[in-house]
Amino acid sequence: AKDWEKSIASAEAWINVAHIRLTTRRLARYCFNS
């Protein structure tokens, strides 16, 4: 069960990383166009 929790935690971490990248890219594009 511990490995399962660890894999879920890493998956959530990857989702967070992808979301942060998307947000920063969108912010950068917004600032660049302004």
N, C-alpha and C positions, 0 to 999 in steps of 0.2 A: 504493500500500500504506500510505502514511503517513496518508492521510485515513481509510482503513479502520480503522487502529489508533486514530485519534483518535475516531472515532464509537463504537468499542467502549468506549473509556475513558469517554466521556461517558455511554454507556448504563449502564456499571457504576456511575458516580457517581450517576446518577438512582436506580438500584436501592438504593444505599447510603442516599441521602436518604430514600427511601420507607420503608426498613427502620428507619431511625433515628426517623422520625416515628411509625411504628407502635409501636416500642418505648417511646418517651417517652409516647405516648398511653396505652399499657397500664400503664406505671409510674404515670402521673398518676392513672389510674382506681383502681389498686391502693392508692395512698397516700390518695386521697380517701375510699375505702370503709373504710379501716382506722381 
